[in-house]
Amino acid sequence: MTYLKGKPKERIILGIDPGTNITGYGVIKVVGPNPELITIGSIDLSKYSDHYLKLKHIFERTQGIIDEYKPDELAIEAPFYGKNVQSMLKLGRAQGAAIAAALTRSLPIFEYAPRKIKMSITGQGAASKEQVAAMLMSILKFKGSKIRLDATDGLAAALCHFYQSNNPSGEKAYKSWKDFMNKNPRRIK
């Protein structure tokens, strides 16, 4: 954490969950040890039938979000290999469009695997999207019955980066769910 004259410097983190139908994002502000929600949303790409137009829209909207909220860093979810190679290729392109937008604004980029993000937020690498969303609502104190899970996934990437960048010694090791709760009391409701 950077300090100016004894006070922690404010830091803004943009998190993105790239997708070809919906790209989710969340922006948090961090002052000292306290993250705070600035905004959460999604980029709906379902109206575009052409894959390349989707990529253009992801690029332009990501630039717009960066210009509006002025983040210091971008945390992005890495594509994961499933059963369909074509899906992974498309997700990689969506991720690349968001990364390229961040690069045009000189933002440092940090990539996290989906399991790492889930582990960071819930203590379980195999947590469901709903579990991640519920934990985020508890940690950042917001309600969102109409918020898309893609948006909470983007927010989770931002919060994961905050946790990782505030832990210079590296990975936290948890022996059990009880151990996670004992080491993270402010994250438990």
PyMOL CGO cylinders between C-alpha atoms (Angstrom):
from pymol import cmd
from pymol.cgo import CYLINDER

trace = [
    CYLINDER, 0.00, 0.00, 0.00, 1.36, 3.41, -0.95, 0.3, 1, 1, 1, 1, 1, 1,
    CYLINDER, 1.36, 3.41, -0.95, 1.20, 6.18, 1.63, 0.3, 1, 1, 1, 1, 1, 1,
    CYLINDER, 1.20, 6.18, 1.63, 1.29, 9.94, 1.14, 0.3, 1, 1, 1, 1, 1, 1,
    CYLINDER, 1.29, 9.94, 1.14, 2.26, 11.88, 4.28, 0.3, 1, 1, 1, 1, 1, 1,
    CYLINDER, 2.26, 11.88, 4.28, 1.06, 9.07, 6.56, 0.3, 1, 1, 1, 1, 1, 1,
    CYLINDER, 1.06, 9.07, 6.56, -2.27, 8.53, 4.76, 0.3, 1, 1, 1, 1, 1, 1,
    CYLINDER, -2.27, 8.53, 4.76, -3.00, 5.54, 2.53, 0.3, 1, 1, 1, 1, 1, 1,
    CYLINDER, -3.00, 5.54, 2.53, -3.31, 6.41, -1.15, 0.3, 1, 1, 1, 1, 1, 1,
    CYLINDER, -3.31, 6.41, -1.15, -6.67, 5.75, -2.77, 0.3, 1, 1, 1, 1, 1, 1,
    CYLINDER, -6.67, 5.75, -2.77, -6.61, 3.03, -5.41, 0.3, 1, 1, 1, 1, 1, 1,
    CYLINDER, -6.61, 3.03, -5.41, -9.34, 2.15, -7.90, 0.3, 1, 1, 1, 1, 1, 1,
    CYLINDER, -9.34, 2.15, -7.90, -9.53, -1.36, -9.37, 0.3, 1, 1, 1, 1, 1, 1,
    CYLINDER, -9.53, -1.36, -9.37, -11.61, -2.40, -12.40, 0.3, 1, 1, 1, 1, 1, 1,
    CYLINDER, -11.61, -2.40, -12.40, -12.48, -6.07, -12.58, 0.3, 1, 1, 1, 1, 1, 1,
    CYLINDER, -12.48, -6.07, -12.58, -13.75, -7.71, -15.76, 0.3, 1, 1, 1, 1, 1, 1,
    CYLINDER, -13.75, -7.71, -15.76, -15.28, -11.11, -16.47, 0.3, 1, 1, 1, 1, 1, 1,
    CYLINDER, -15.28, -11.11, -16.47, -15.03, -11.33, -20.27, 0.3, 1, 1, 1, 1, 1, 1,
    CYLINDER, -15.03, -11.33, -20.27, -17.80, -13.07, -22.16, 0.3, 1, 1, 1, 1, 1, 1,
    CYLINDER, -17.80, -13.07, -22.16, -19.09, -13.23, -25.70, 0.3, 1, 1, 1, 1, 1, 1,
    CYLINDER, -19.09, -13.23, -25.70, -22.73, -12.71, -24.76, 0.3, 1, 1, 1, 1, 1, 1,
    CYLINDER, -22.73, -12.71, -24.76, -22.31, -10.76, -21.52, 0.3, 1, 1, 1, 1, 1, 1,
    CYLINDER, -22.31, -10.76, -21.52, -19.15, -9.16, -20.18, 0.3, 1, 1, 1, 1, 1, 1,
    CYLINDER, -19.15, -9.16, -20.18, -19.40, -8.31, -16.50, 0.3, 1, 1, 1, 1, 1, 1,
    CYLINDER, -19.40, -8.31, -16.50, -17.50, -5.60, -14.67, 0.3, 1, 1, 1, 1, 1, 1,
    CYLINDER, -17.50, -5.60, -14.67, -17.13, -4.11, -11.23, 0.3, 1, 1, 1, 1, 1, 1,
    CYLINDER, -17.13, -4.11, -11.23, -15.17, -1.16, -9.90, 0.3, 1, 1, 1, 1, 1, 1,
    CYLINDER, -15.17, -1.16, -9.90, -13.95, -0.83, -6.32, 0.3, 1, 1, 1, 1, 1, 1,
    CYLINDER, -13.95, -0.83, -6.32, -12.19, 1.94, -4.46, 0.3, 1, 1, 1, 1, 1, 1,
    CYLINDER, -12.19, 1.94, -4.46, -9.61, 1.01, -1.85, 0.3, 1, 1, 1, 1, 1, 1,
    CYLINDER, -9.61, 1.01, -1.85, -8.34, 3.29, 0.90, 0.3, 1, 1, 1, 1, 1, 1,
    CYLINDER, -8.34, 3.29, 0.90, -6.12, 1.43, 3.33, 0.3, 1, 1, 1, 1, 1, 1,
    CYLINDER, -6.12, 1.43, 3.33, -7.58, -1.98, 4.16, 0.3, 1, 1, 1, 1, 1, 1,
    CYLINDER, -7.58, -1.98, 4.16, -11.15, -1.14, 3.17, 0.3, 1, 1, 1, 1, 1, 1,
    CYLINDER, -11.15, -1.14, 3.17, -12.58, -1.90, -0.28, 0.3, 1, 1, 1, 1, 1, 1,
    CYLINDER, -12.58, -1.90, -0.28, -15.73, -0.05, -1.30, 0.3, 1, 1, 1, 1, 1, 1,
    CYLINDER, -15.73, -0.05, -1.30, -18.06, -0.66, -4.25, 0.3, 1, 1, 1, 1, 1, 1,
    CYLINDER, -18.06, -0.66, -4.25, -18.14, 2.13, -6.83, 0.3, 1, 1, 1, 1, 1, 1,
    CYLINDER, -18.14, 2.13, -6.83, -20.18, 0.44, -9.58, 0.3, 1, 1, 1, 1, 1, 1,
    CYLINDER, -20.18, 0.44, -9.58, -21.15, -2.91, -10.99, 0.3, 1, 1, 1, 1, 1, 1,
    CYLINDER, -21.15, -2.91, -10.99, -22.65, -3.71, -14.37, 0.3, 1, 1, 1, 1, 1, 1,
    CYLINDER, -22.65, -3.71, -14.37, -22.58, -5.71, -17.56, 0.3, 1, 1, 1, 1, 1, 1,
    CYLINDER, -22.58, -5.71, -17.56, -22.10, -5.20, -21.26, 0.3, 1, 1, 1, 1, 1, 1,
    CYLINDER, -22.10, -5.20, -21.26, -24.88, -7.02, -23.13, 0.3, 1, 1, 1, 1, 1, 1,
    CYLINDER, -24.88, -7.02, -23.13, -23.59, -8.34, -26.42, 0.3, 1, 1, 1, 1, 1, 1,
    CYLINDER, -23.59, -8.34, -26.42, -26.56, -10.53, -27.37, 0.3, 1, 1, 1, 1, 1, 1,
    CYLINDER, -26.56, -10.53, -27.37, -27.87, -8.02, -29.91, 0.3, 1, 1, 1, 1, 1, 1,
    CYLINDER, -27.87, -8.02, -29.91, -24.74, -8.47, -32.05, 0.3, 1, 1, 1, 1, 1, 1,
    CYLINDER, -24.74, -8.47, -32.05, -24.73, -11.49, -34.31, 0.3, 1, 1, 1, 1, 1, 1,
    CYLINDER, -24.73, -11.49, -34.31, -21.22, -10.88, -35.65, 0.3, 1, 1, 1, 1, 1, 1,
    CYLINDER, -21.22, -10.88, -35.65, -18.42, -12.00, -33.29, 0.3, 1, 1, 1, 1, 1, 1,
    CYLINDER, -18.42, -12.00, -33.29, -16.11, -9.20, -34.45, 0.3, 1, 1, 1, 1, 1, 1,
    CYLINDER, -16.11, -9.20, -34.45, -18.72, -6.55, -33.68, 0.3, 1, 1, 1, 1, 1, 1,
    CYLINDER, -18.72, -6.55, -33.68, -18.98, -8.02, -30.17, 0.3, 1, 1, 1, 1, 1, 1,
    CYLINDER, -18.98, -8.02, -30.17, -15.21, -7.61, -29.75, 0.3, 1, 1, 1, 1, 1, 1,
    CYLINDER, -15.21, -7.61, -29.75, -15.39, -4.01, -30.98, 0.3, 1, 1, 1, 1, 1, 1,
    CYLINDER, -15.39, -4.01, -30.98, -18.15, -3.27, -28.48, 0.3, 1, 1, 1, 1, 1, 1,
    CYLINDER, -18.15, -3.27, -28.48, -16.20, -4.86, -25.59, 0.3, 1, 1, 1, 1, 1, 1,
    CYLINDER, -16.20, -4.86, -25.59, -13.17, -2.75, -26.55, 0.3, 1, 1, 1, 1, 1, 1,
    CYLINDER, -13.17, -2.75, -26.55, -15.13, 0.52, -26.79, 0.3, 1, 1, 1, 1, 1, 1,
    CYLINDER, -15.13, 0.52, -26.79, -17.23, -0.03, -23.63, 0.3, 1, 1, 1, 1, 1, 1,
    CYLINDER, -17.23, -0.03, -23.63, -14.14, -1.02, -21.62, 0.3, 1, 1, 1, 1, 1, 1,
    CYLINDER, -14.14, -1.02, -21.62, -12.43, 2.19, -22.74, 0.3, 1, 1, 1, 1, 1, 1,
    CYLINDER, -12.43, 2.19, -22.74, -15.55, 4.13, -21.72, 0.3, 1, 1, 1, 1, 1, 1,
    CYLINDER, -15.55, 4.13, -21.72, -15.61, 2.53, -18.25, 0.3, 1, 1, 1, 1, 1, 1,
    CYLINDER, -15.61, 2.53, -18.25, -11.89, 3.29, -17.84, 0.3, 1, 1, 1, 1, 1, 1,
    CYLINDER, -11.89, 3.29, -17.84, -12.41, 6.91, -18.92, 0.3, 1, 1, 1, 1, 1, 1,
    CYLINDER, -12.41, 6.91, -18.92, -15.35, 7.34, -16.54, 0.3, 1, 1, 1, 1, 1, 1,
    CYLINDER, -15.35, 7.34, -16.54, -13.96, 5.70, -13.38, 0.3, 1, 1, 1, 1, 1, 1,
    CYLINDER, -13.96, 5.70, -13.38, -10.20, 6.22, -13.90, 0.3, 1, 1, 1, 1, 1, 1,
    CYLINDER, -10.20, 6.22, -13.90, -9.02, 2.89, -12.43, 0.3, 1, 1, 1, 1, 1, 1,
    CYLINDER, -9.02, 2.89, -12.43, -5.39, 2.40, -11.46, 0.3, 1, 1, 1, 1, 1, 1,
    CYLINDER, -5.39, 2.40, -11.46, -5.39, -1.33, -12.33, 0.3, 1, 1, 1, 1, 1, 1,
    CYLINDER, -5.39, -1.33, -12.33, -7.35, -3.93, -14.29, 0.3, 1, 1, 1, 1, 1, 1,
    CYLINDER, -7.35, -3.93, -14.29, -8.03, -7.39, -12.88, 0.3, 1, 1, 1, 1, 1, 1,
    CYLINDER, -8.03, -7.39, -12.88, -9.41, -9.81, -15.45, 0.3, 1, 1, 1, 1, 1, 1,
    CYLINDER, -9.41, -9.81, -15.45, -10.63, -13.38, -15.31, 0.3, 1, 1, 1, 1, 1, 1,
    CYLINDER, -10.63, -13.38, -15.31, -8.59, -15.76, -17.44, 0.3, 1, 1, 1, 1, 1, 1,
    CYLINDER, -8.59, -15.76, -17.44, -10.43, -17.98, -19.91, 0.3, 1, 1, 1, 1, 1, 1,
    CYLINDER, -10.43, -17.98, -19.91, -10.53, -21.60, -18.82, 0.3, 1, 1, 1, 1, 1, 1,
    CYLINDER, -10.53, -21.60, -18.82, -10.45, -24.70, -20.95, 0.3, 1, 1, 1, 1, 1, 1,
    CYLINDER, -10.45, -24.70, -20.95, -13.74, -26.54, -20.99, 0.3, 1, 1, 1, 1, 1, 1,
    CYLINDER, -13.74, -26.54, -20.99, -14.92, -29.16, -23.42, 0.3, 1, 1, 1, 1, 1, 1,
    CYLINDER, -14.92, -29.16, -23.42, -15.34, -26.77, -26.33, 0.3, 1, 1, 1, 1, 1, 1,
    CYLINDER, -15.34, -26.77, -26.33, -12.16, -25.32, -27.85, 0.3, 1, 1, 1, 1, 1, 1,
    CYLINDER, -12.16, -25.32, -27.85, -14.15, -22.85, -29.98, 0.3, 1, 1, 1, 1, 1, 1,
    CYLINDER, -14.15, -22.85, -29.98, -15.77, -21.36, -26.85, 0.3, 1, 1, 1, 1, 1, 1,
    CYLINDER, -15.77, -21.36, -26.85, -12.38, -20.94, -25.22, 0.3, 1, 1, 1, 1, 1, 1,
    CYLINDER, -12.38, -20.94, -25.22, -11.04, -19.23, -28.34, 0.3, 1, 1, 1, 1, 1, 1,
    CYLINDER, -11.04, -19.23, -28.34, -13.97, -16.78, -28.36, 0.3, 1, 1, 1, 1, 1, 1,
    CYLINDER, -13.97, -16.78, -28.36, -13.56, -16.07, -24.64, 0.3, 1, 1, 1, 1, 1, 1,
    CYLINDER, -13.56, -16.07, -24.64, -9.86, -15.46, -25.19, 0.3, 1, 1, 1, 1, 1, 1,
    CYLINDER, -9.86, -15.46, -25.19, -10.68, -12.95, -27.90, 0.3, 1, 1, 1, 1, 1, 1,
    CYLINDER, -10.68, -12.95, -27.90, -13.17, -11.19, -25.60, 0.3, 1, 1, 1, 1, 1, 1,
    CYLINDER, -13.17, -11.19, -25.60, -10.50, -11.05, -22.91, 0.3, 1, 1, 1, 1, 1, 1,
    CYLINDER, -10.50, -11.05, -22.91, -8.02, -9.70, -25.47, 0.3, 1, 1, 1, 1, 1, 1,
    CYLINDER, -8.02, -9.70, -25.47, -10.42, -6.91, -26.47, 0.3, 1, 1, 1, 1, 1, 1,
    CYLINDER, -10.42, -6.91, -26.47, -10.75, -5.79, -22.83, 0.3, 1, 1, 1, 1, 1, 1,
    CYLINDER, -10.75, -5.79, -22.83, -6.98, -6.06, -22.28, 0.3, 1, 1, 1, 1, 1, 1,
    CYLINDER, -6.98, -6.06, -22.28, -6.27, -4.05, -25.44, 0.3, 1, 1, 1, 1, 1, 1,
    CYLINDER, -6.27, -4.05, -25.44, -8.63, -1.32, -24.21, 0.3, 1, 1, 1, 1, 1, 1,
    CYLINDER, -8.63, -1.32, -24.21, -6.78, -1.20, -20.88, 0.3, 1, 1, 1, 1, 1, 1,
    CYLINDER, -6.78, -1.20, -20.88, -3.42, -1.09, -22.65, 0.3, 1, 1, 1, 1, 1, 1,
    CYLINDER, -3.42, -1.09, -22.65, -4.53, 1.94, -24.68, 0.3, 1, 1, 1, 1, 1, 1,
    CYLINDER, -4.53, 1.94, -24.68, -5.07, 3.68, -21.33, 0.3, 1, 1, 1, 1, 1, 1,
    CYLINDER, -5.07, 3.68, -21.33, -1.74, 2.42, -19.88, 0.3, 1, 1, 1, 1, 1, 1,
    CYLINDER, -1.74, 2.42, -19.88, -3.36, 0.37, -17.12, 0.3, 1, 1, 1, 1, 1, 1,
    CYLINDER, -3.36, 0.37, -17.12, -1.42, -2.44, -15.46, 0.3, 1, 1, 1, 1, 1, 1,
    CYLINDER, -1.42, -2.44, -15.46, -3.21, -5.75, -16.04, 0.3, 1, 1, 1, 1, 1, 1,
    CYLINDER, -3.21, -5.75, -16.04, -3.52, -8.67, -13.63, 0.3, 1, 1, 1, 1, 1, 1,
    CYLINDER, -3.52, -8.67, -13.63, -5.02, -11.98, -14.72, 0.3, 1, 1, 1, 1, 1, 1,
    CYLINDER, -5.02, -11.98, -14.72, -6.58, -14.51, -12.34, 0.3, 1, 1, 1, 1, 1, 1,
    CYLINDER, -6.58, -14.51, -12.34, -7.90, -18.02, -12.92, 0.3, 1, 1, 1, 1, 1, 1,
    CYLINDER, -7.90, -18.02, -12.92, -11.59, -18.51, -12.11, 0.3, 1, 1, 1, 1, 1, 1,
    CYLINDER, -11.59, -18.51, -12.11, -10.76, -20.94, -9.26, 0.3, 1, 1, 1, 1, 1, 1,
    CYLINDER, -10.76, -20.94, -9.26, -8.32, -18.43, -7.74, 0.3, 1, 1, 1, 1, 1, 1,
    CYLINDER, -8.32, -18.43, -7.74, -11.00, -15.72, -7.80, 0.3, 1, 1, 1, 1, 1, 1,
    CYLINDER, -11.00, -15.72, -7.80, -13.59, -18.00, -6.19, 0.3, 1, 1, 1, 1, 1, 1,
    CYLINDER, -13.59, -18.00, -6.19, -11.10, -19.15, -3.56, 0.3, 1, 1, 1, 1, 1, 1,
    CYLINDER, -11.10, -19.15, -3.56, -10.18, -15.56, -2.76, 0.3, 1, 1, 1, 1, 1, 1,
    CYLINDER, -10.18, -15.56, -2.76, -13.80, -14.49, -2.29, 0.3, 1, 1, 1, 1, 1, 1,
    CYLINDER, -13.80, -14.49, -2.29, -15.46, -17.56, -0.73, 0.3, 1, 1, 1, 1, 1, 1,
    CYLINDER, -15.46, -17.56, -0.73, -12.63, -19.77, 0.46, 0.3, 1, 1, 1, 1, 1, 1,
    CYLINDER, -12.63, -19.77, 0.46, -13.73, -22.47, -2.02, 0.3, 1, 1, 1, 1, 1, 1,
    CYLINDER, -13.73, -22.47, -2.02, -12.31, -22.79, -5.52, 0.3, 1, 1, 1, 1, 1, 1,
    CYLINDER, -12.31, -22.79, -5.52, -15.38, -24.68, -6.68, 0.3, 1, 1, 1, 1, 1, 1,
    CYLINDER, -15.38, -24.68, -6.68, -17.93, -22.17, -5.33, 0.3, 1, 1, 1, 1, 1, 1,
    CYLINDER, -17.93, -22.17, -5.33, -20.97, -21.41, -7.48, 0.3, 1, 1, 1, 1, 1, 1,
    CYLINDER, -20.97, -21.41, -7.48, -21.58, -18.03, -9.09, 0.3, 1, 1, 1, 1, 1, 1,
    CYLINDER, -21.58, -18.03, -9.09, -24.43, -17.54, -6.62, 0.3, 1, 1, 1, 1, 1, 1,
    CYLINDER, -24.43, -17.54, -6.62, -22.14, -18.19, -3.65, 0.3, 1, 1, 1, 1, 1, 1,
    CYLINDER, -22.14, -18.19, -3.65, -19.61, -15.69, -4.98, 0.3, 1, 1, 1, 1, 1, 1,
    CYLINDER, -19.61, -15.69, -4.98, -22.37, -13.09, -5.49, 0.3, 1, 1, 1, 1, 1, 1,
    CYLINDER, -22.37, -13.09, -5.49, -23.74, -13.62, -1.96, 0.3, 1, 1, 1, 1, 1, 1,
    CYLINDER, -23.74, -13.62, -1.96, -20.29, -13.25, -0.42, 0.3, 1, 1, 1, 1, 1, 1,
    CYLINDER, -20.29, -13.25, -0.42, -19.61, -10.07, -2.41, 0.3, 1, 1, 1, 1, 1, 1,
    CYLINDER, -19.61, -10.07, -2.41, -22.89, -8.57, -1.21, 0.3, 1, 1, 1, 1, 1, 1,
    CYLINDER, -22.89, -8.57, -1.21, -21.89, -9.35, 2.35, 0.3, 1, 1, 1, 1, 1, 1,
    CYLINDER, -21.89, -9.35, 2.35, -18.33, -8.03, 2.06, 0.3, 1, 1, 1, 1, 1, 1,
    CYLINDER, -18.33, -8.03, 2.06, -19.12, -4.86, 0.09, 0.3, 1, 1, 1, 1, 1, 1,
    CYLINDER, -19.12, -4.86, 0.09, -22.53, -4.32, 1.71, 0.3, 1, 1, 1, 1, 1, 1,
    CYLINDER, -22.53, -4.32, 1.71, -24.81, -3.98, -1.29, 0.3, 1, 1, 1, 1, 1, 1,
    CYLINDER, -24.81, -3.98, -1.29, -28.02, -5.61, -2.45, 0.3, 1, 1, 1, 1, 1, 1,
    CYLINDER, -28.02, -5.61, -2.45, -28.55, -6.80, -5.96, 0.3, 1, 1, 1, 1, 1, 1,
    CYLINDER, -28.55, -6.80, -5.96, -31.42, -9.09, -6.77, 0.3, 1, 1, 1, 1, 1, 1,
    CYLINDER, -31.42, -9.09, -6.77, -31.38, -7.84, -10.38, 0.3, 1, 1, 1, 1, 1, 1,
    CYLINDER, -31.38, -7.84, -10.38, -27.59, -7.83, -10.85, 0.3, 1, 1, 1, 1, 1, 1,
    CYLINDER, -27.59, -7.83, -10.85, -26.33, -10.37, -13.39, 0.3, 1, 1, 1, 1, 1, 1,
    CYLINDER, -26.33, -10.37, -13.39, -23.94, -13.03, -12.15, 0.3, 1, 1, 1, 1, 1, 1,
    CYLINDER, -23.94, -13.03, -12.15, -21.50, -12.00, -14.91, 0.3, 1, 1, 1, 1, 1, 1,
    CYLINDER, -21.50, -12.00, -14.91, -21.33, -8.57, -13.25, 0.3, 1, 1, 1, 1, 1, 1,
    CYLINDER, -21.33, -8.57, -13.25, -20.61, -10.06, -9.82, 0.3, 1, 1, 1, 1, 1, 1,
    CYLINDER, -20.61, -10.06, -9.82, -17.92, -12.22, -11.44, 0.3, 1, 1, 1, 1, 1, 1,
    CYLINDER, -17.92, -12.22, -11.44, -16.26, -9.05, -12.77, 0.3, 1, 1, 1, 1, 1, 1,
    CYLINDER, -16.26, -9.05, -12.77, -16.51, -7.47, -9.32, 0.3, 1, 1, 1, 1, 1, 1,
    CYLINDER, -16.51, -7.47, -9.32, -15.02, -10.64, -7.81, 0.3, 1, 1, 1, 1, 1, 1,
    CYLINDER, -15.02, -10.64, -7.81, -11.96, -10.26, -10.06, 0.3, 1, 1, 1, 1, 1, 1,
    CYLINDER, -11.96, -10.26, -10.06, -11.43, -6.73, -8.71, 0.3, 1, 1, 1, 1, 1, 1,
    CYLINDER, -11.43, -6.73, -8.71, -11.79, -7.83, -5.08, 0.3, 1, 1, 1, 1, 1, 1,
    CYLINDER, -11.79, -7.83, -5.08, -9.55, -10.85, -5.66, 0.3, 1, 1, 1, 1, 1, 1,
    CYLINDER, -9.55, -10.85, -5.66, -6.86, -8.51, -6.98, 0.3, 1, 1, 1, 1, 1, 1,
    CYLINDER, -6.86, -8.51, -6.98, -7.23, -6.31, -3.91, 0.3, 1, 1, 1, 1, 1, 1,
    CYLINDER, -7.23, -6.31, -3.91, -6.76, -9.32, -1.64, 0.3, 1, 1, 1, 1, 1, 1,
    CYLINDER, -6.76, -9.32, -1.64, -3.80, -10.63, -3.66, 0.3, 1, 1, 1, 1, 1, 1,
    CYLINDER, -3.80, -10.63, -3.66, -2.02, -7.29, -3.93, 0.3, 1, 1, 1, 1, 1, 1,
    CYLINDER, -2.02, -7.29, -3.93, -2.40, -6.68, -0.18, 0.3, 1, 1, 1, 1, 1, 1,
    CYLINDER, -2.40, -6.68, -0.18, -0.78, -10.03, 0.55, 0.3, 1, 1, 1, 1, 1, 1,
    CYLINDER, -0.78, -10.03, 0.55, 2.86, -9.63, -0.48, 0.3, 1, 1, 1, 1, 1, 1,
    CYLINDER, 2.86, -9.63, -0.48, 3.89, -12.89, 1.17, 0.3, 1, 1, 1, 1, 1, 1,
    CYLINDER, 3.89, -12.89, 1.17, 1.85, -14.77, -1.43, 0.3, 1, 1, 1, 1, 1, 1,
    CYLINDER, 1.85, -14.77, -1.43, -0.91, -17.31, -1.23, 0.3, 1, 1, 1, 1, 1, 1,
    CYLINDER, -0.91, -17.31, -1.23, -2.85, -17.76, 1.98, 0.3, 1, 1, 1, 1, 1, 1,
    CYLINDER, -2.85, -17.76, 1.98, -3.06, -21.38, 2.98, 0.3, 1, 1, 1, 1, 1, 1,
    CYLINDER, -3.06, -21.38, 2.98, -6.33, -22.56, 4.51, 0.3, 1, 1, 1, 1, 1, 1,
    CYLINDER, -6.33, -22.56, 4.51, -6.59, -25.93, 6.15, 0.3, 1, 1, 1, 1, 1, 1,
    CYLINDER, -6.59, -25.93, 6.15, -10.38, -25.89, 6.38, 0.3, 1, 1, 1, 1, 1, 1,
    CYLINDER, -10.38, -25.89, 6.38, -13.46, -23.68, 6.13, 0.3, 1, 1, 1, 1, 1, 1,
    CYLINDER, -13.46, -23.68, 6.13, -13.08, -22.96, 9.87, 0.3, 1, 1, 1, 1, 1, 1,
    CYLINDER, -13.08, -22.96, 9.87, -9.47, -21.88, 9.28, 0.3, 1, 1, 1, 1, 1, 1,
    CYLINDER, -9.47, -21.88, 9.28, -10.66, -19.54, 6.48, 0.3, 1, 1, 1, 1, 1, 1,
    CYLINDER, -10.66, -19.54, 6.48, -13.26, -17.98, 8.81, 0.3, 1, 1, 1, 1, 1, 1,
    CYLINDER, -13.26, -17.98, 8.81, -10.71, -17.50, 11.60, 0.3, 1, 1, 1, 1, 1, 1,
    CYLINDER, -10.71, -17.50, 11.60, -8.25, -15.78, 9.26, 0.3, 1, 1, 1, 1, 1, 1,
    CYLINDER, -8.25, -15.78, 9.26, -10.94, -13.60, 7.59, 0.3, 1, 1, 1, 1, 1, 1,
    CYLINDER, -10.94, -13.60, 7.59, -13.41, -12.49, 10.28, 0.3, 1, 1, 1, 1, 1, 1,
    CYLINDER, -13.41, -12.49, 10.28, -14.46, -9.29, 8.44, 0.3, 1, 1, 1, 1, 1, 1,
    CYLINDER, -14.46, -9.29, 8.44, -15.46, -11.33, 5.39, 0.3, 1, 1, 1, 1, 1, 1,
    CYLINDER, -15.46, -11.33, 5.39, -17.96, -13.44, 7.37, 0.3, 1, 1, 1, 1, 1, 1,
    CYLINDER, -17.96, -13.44, 7.37, -21.43, -12.15, 8.10, 0.3, 1, 1, 1, 1, 1, 1,
]
cmd.load_cgo(trace, "trace")
